[in-house]
Amino acid sequence: MRKMNTVMKSIFTSIKTDRDTGLPFEPVDNMTEIPIPEETRHQRFMSIAESEPFGPVDAAEALGIEPAAVTLEKLTQHDSIEETSKSSSTKTSKLSFFAPVLEGERTAFRFTDAKVGEVGYRYGASKDDRRHARKVKYQPSGKMVWA
């Protein structure tokens, strides 16, 4: 217990005070003077009825941020560099994609046949953990359990 006492005293600072006045011998930092960010002073809880619809747009509005759909739309649009260099007053936005879009295609993805050796390399052995392939154990009472 004494060892724990010495360890705890070294971790936590103790304020030595005068017995008569109760005032500390050395000046102590006032913790109320530490600045608190304004963003942390607002309550983040809202009372909402279960029957009331509450979606991501409502959550963004409650938190004071823009919805994800608006952010994604801003990310996919950018100003044309040539036109902004020519005239800053006329701005046109051009839609950009992360992957090339093929004209005349009805789907975004297409499955193609490929051989394993040509496409990539499979690491490790396949794990057949379906129920019919699992090992079975029997308890002394005769109950079957999956191993």
TAVEN-V967011 format. One record per residue. RES is the residue in one letter. SS is DSSP state (helix for helix, strand for strand, loop for the rest). BURIAL is # if it has 24 or more other ideal C-beta (glycine too) atoms within 12 Angstrom, else .. Layout:
res,ss,burial
RES,SS,BURIAL
RES,SS,BURIAL
This chain:
res,ss,burial
M,loop,.
R,helix,.
K,helix,.
M,helix,.
N,helix,.
T,helix,.
V,helix,.
M,helix,.
K,helix,.
S,helix,.
I,helix,.
F,loop,.
T,loop,.
S,loop,.
I,loop,.
K,loop,.
T,strand,.
D,loop,.
R,loop,.
D,loop,.
T,loop,.
G,loop,.
L,loop,.
P,strand,.
F,loop,.
E,loop,.
P,loop,.
V,loop,.
D,loop,.
N,loop,.
M,helix,.
T,helix,.
E,helix,.
I,loop,.
P,loop,.
I,loop,.
P,loop,.
E,helix,.
E,helix,.
T,helix,.
R,helix,.
H,loop,.
Q,loop,.
R,loop,.
F,loop,.
M,loop,.
S,loop,.
I,loop,.
A,loop,.
E,loop,.
S,loop,.
E,loop,.
P,loop,.
F,loop,.
G,loop,.
P,helix,.
V,helix,.
D,helix,.
A,helix,.
A,helix,.
E,helix,.
A,helix,.
L,helix,.
G,loop,.
I,loop,.
E,loop,.
P,loop,.
A,helix,.
A,helix,.
V,helix,.
T,helix,.
L,helix,.
E,helix,.
K,helix,.
L,helix,.
T,helix,.
Q,strand,.
H,strand,.
D,strand,.
S,loop,.
I,helix,.
E,helix,.
E,helix,.
T,helix,.
S,helix,.
K,helix,.
S,loop,.
S,loop,.
S,loop,.
T,loop,.
K,loop,.
T,loop,.
S,strand,.
K,strand,.
L,strand,.
S,loop,.
F,loop,.
F,loop,.
A,loop,.
P,loop,.
V,loop,.
L,loop,.
E,loop,.
G,loop,.
E,loop,.
R,loop,.
T,loop,.
A,loop,.
F,loop,.
R,loop,.
F,loop,.
T,loop,.
D,loop,.
A,loop,.
K,loop,.
V,helix,.
G,helix,.
E,helix,.
V,helix,.
G,loop,.
Y,loop,.
R,loop,.
Y,loop,.
G,loop,.
A,loop,.
S,loop,.
K,loop,.
D,loop,.
D,loop,.
R,loop,.
R,helix,.
H,helix,.
A,helix,.
R,loop,.
K,loop,.
V,strand,.
K,strand,.
Y,strand,.
Q,loop,.
P,loop,.
S,loop,.
G,loop,.
K,loop,.
M,strand,.
V,strand,.
W,strand,.
A,loop,.
